[in-house]
Amino acid sequence: MDSNRIYQKRINLAIDYISTHISEPISLDTLSGISGFSSFYFHRIFTALVGETPADYVLRTRLEMAQNYLIKTSRSVTQIALESGFTNSAIFARTFRQRYGITPSQYRAGIPVKDQPAHPNLLTDPPEHSYVIHEVSLKNMPDIYTIYVSCYEGYDMRMICRAWEKLNRWAVMQNLDLSGSQAIGISLDDPLITRQNKCRYYACLSTPTEVRASPPVNNLTIPGGRYAVYHTESPAAELRQVYYAIFHDWLPDTGFQPANSLPFEVYLQTPEGHPRQWFDVNICIPVQPIPI
């Protein structure tokens, strides 16, 4: 393996840690230790490979997480600030305004920020679409143990497929029994908030118990709880519209809002095996009651 790939894998370990601990304090020493570089060199290597300093990357990820909460939940600005990793609402509001030129409340009210294509709340579903939402149900789910490979090259189908290939190849090499496994995708970013080439994706396989993973594979436990499950068939190009139909048309009428964990997709059929080359998928949104 060439040294550039080794460097990228070690930096990806640090990005994985940021993604799963974004609401917690994150230090440069912690990230450098995870990557196996000294703090001095880690900062320079991370910046060279990612195009942002570690601090800038963490701050951007926290702000984009907060943007999602502002438009998709009714949580208070203070609660969103804390859940996004800021120590208090004043620091969050000041940082948000410095970055975007508007306050969090103005953004929630529908004012778009610069350098983003549109305010997601201003989107409308196109009058003609192909996707079908067959069934919506509320389910209480247990914790789901998974192994995963991350893709940090944006929502590029070629790179996502490569992540799946790596994951399946590793599982075969480990002689894992995947007969009862679910193929799960986790899209960590909204492409209308996060730049396309910065969007993050996890290709996951569920396991009956926790499996000891090794690079490039990591472990992730999807937290149990109440989920709104949307059984959907859709062309790949319309999956984004499915999400906006869920958040704008379906979820607001249920009395629930997204909870503080990530949605995920359970792939029942992928385009290769579907008669129309579509995804047949359960989109699982963690939910909690809207406080009255």
N, C-alpha and C positions, 0 to 999 in steps of 0.2 A: 504494500500500500504506500502511495507517495505521501510525502510530508504534508502537502497542501490538504489532502483529504483527512489526514490525522488532525491537523489544526482545526478544520471545519467541524469535525465530529466533536472535538473537545469544547469548542465554542458553543456548539448546539446543546451540549450538556448544561451549560450556563443558561442558555435561553430557555431550555426546558424548565429549569429551576425557577426562573423569573415567571414563566407562564403559570406555574402551579402555586406560586407563593406571592402573587402580585399584591395582595392585600396586606402583606406583612412587611416589616422592615427588611430591606435587602442591602447587604453591605458588599463593598468591593472585595473584601477579604474572603467572604463566603463564596462569591462567584469565582474568584481566582482559585480557591481551594478545590471547588468542584471541577474546574476545567483542567487542573493540574499545572497551571502556569503560576509564576510569582505575580504578585499584585502589580509590580512595575511593568512586566511584559504583557500581562493579561489585558490591561487597559489599551495598550497599543495594538495588540493582535485583534481584540474584539472590534475596535474602531476600524481597523483596516478591512476586516472581513465583512462586517455588518453595515458599515457606512454611517454609524452613529456611535457616540461614546456609550459605555454602559449606563451612565446616569441619564443620558438623553433617551436611550431606548426604554428604560424603566419609566421615565416620566411620560413619554408618549403613550406607552401601553396603558398606564394608569388613567391618563386623560381620555383616551379612546374608550376605555372601559366605563368611565363616568358618563361619557356621551351616550353610550348605549342605555345605561340606567336612567338617564334623564328623560329619554324619549320613550322608553318601553316600560317604565314603572312609575308609580306615584310616590316613591320614597322621597323623604325630605332631602334637601341638599346636604345637610349635615351627615345623614346616614350614608348617602352616596359617597361623600368625601372619605369617610372612614372605611367603607367597604372597598374603595379603590386604592387604599394604601396611603392616604394623606392623614397627617396627624390631627388636623382640625379643619373646620369648614372655612376659616378665614384664609389659611394658606391655600386651600383648594380654589377658592373663588379668585384670589389674587393670581394664582398660577394660570387658571383657565382664561382669565381676561388678558393676561400678558401673552398667552399663546394664540388666542383666537380673536381678541378684540371685542368680545362681548362677555356678559356674565353668564353663569350657568342657568339662571332663571330666564334670561333672554333666549338662550338656546332652546330650552324646554318649550318656550312659547312659540317657537317656529322660525326664529331668525337663523339663517344658515351661517356657517363660518367660512372664512376664506380658504381656498385651496381644496375644497371638497365639492363634489359634483352637484349635490343637492341636499337639502335637509330631508332626512328619511321620512319624516312625518308629512312632507308635502308630496310624496310619491302617491300615485294612484295605480291600481291594477289596470293593465291594458285591457281595452274592451274585448279583445279576442285573445284567448289563450287556450292551450291544450291540456294543461294539467287537471287532475281530478283529485279532490279530497274526498275519499270514500267514507271515512268514519272518524269521529272525534270522541275520545273517551278519557276519563280521569282514572289513573291507576296509581296505586301505592306500590312502589318498586323497592326491592332490596338493593344493597350495595352491589355493584358489578365490578369484579376484578377484571382488569384487562392488561394486555401487553400492547405496546404501541411503538410506531416509528413516526417521528415528526417530519413535517414538510414545511420549510420556512422560505420557499421560493414563490410564495403567492398561490392563488387558486388557479394554478396551471395544471390542467388535467394530466399532462405528461409527467410532471414531477410528482403529482399525487399517486399516479399509477406506479411510479418507481418506488414510492414509499411502501405501497402495498406489496410489491414484489419482494422488497427487502424483508418485510415482516413475515410473509409466507415462507420465504426461503429459510429464515432463521428458525421458524417454528418446525419446519421439516427436519432441519439439522439437529434440533433438540428432541426429535421423536415425540412431539406433543400430539396428543389425541385431540383433534379439532372437530370431531364428529358432531359435537353439541355446541360448537362455538358460534357466536354471533359476530358478524362483520359490522363494526361500528365506526362511523366517521364523526369527528368533532371539529367543527369550524370555529376557531376562536375569535374571528374578527368579522365585522360587517364591512363589506367592500365599499359601501357608501360613506364610511367613516375612516377606515384605514386604507391607505394607498394599496392598490392591487398587489404590487410586488412585495408588500410587507405583511400580507395576510398569512395566518398560520393555520395549519391543518394537522390533525392527528389521525393516522390510520390505526385502528384498534381491533384486536380480537379478544373476545371475552374468554375467561378461563374459570373453571369451577372453583379453584382455590388460587391463592397468590403464587405466581411462578417467579422464580429467581431469574431476572432478566440480565442481559449483558449487551453492551453497545453493538449495533446501533439501536437496540430495543430497550425500552424502559417500561416501568410499571406505572399504572394509574388506576386508582379506584374511583369509579363514578359513584357519587354519593346517592344512597337511597332516599326515598321520599315520595311526595306526590308529584306526578307528572301528567300534563296534558299530552295525549298521544294522538298524532294526526297521521292516519294511514293515507298515503299519497302515492299516486303514479304521475310521473312528470318527466318530460325531456330534461336533460342535464341543464340546458340553457335557461329553463324556467324555474329552477329550484329557488333562485333568489326571490322570484315573484311569489312563490309559495310561502316563503317566510313572511313577506310583507302582507300577504292575505291573512296569515295567522295573526300577526301582531296588530294589524289595523282593523280587520273585519271580524275575526273569530274571538280572540282572547279578550278584548275589552268587554264583550257581552257576557262573559262567564262569571264575573265577580272575582276573578283571579288576576294576578300579575306575575311576571317572571320572578322566580326566587334567585337567591345569590349563589347560583352554580350554573355550569354551562349546559346548553342544550346539546343533544346528540342525535345522530341518525342511525337507525338500524336498517341495514340494507337487506331486504327480502329477495330482491332480484336486481342485478346490475344490468346495464344496457346489453352486455354480451349475451345474456340469457333471456332477455325480455323480447316478446314477439314484435314490439314496436321500437326496440332499442331505447327504452326509457328506464328510469329508476322506479322500482317499487319499494317504497321506504316508509318506515315509521319514524316520523319526526317527533322527538320527545322533548318537551319544554318543561323544566322544573317550575312549579307554580306554588304560590301562597295566596291566601285571601287578601283582597284589597282592604286595608283598614278603613273603617267607617268613622 
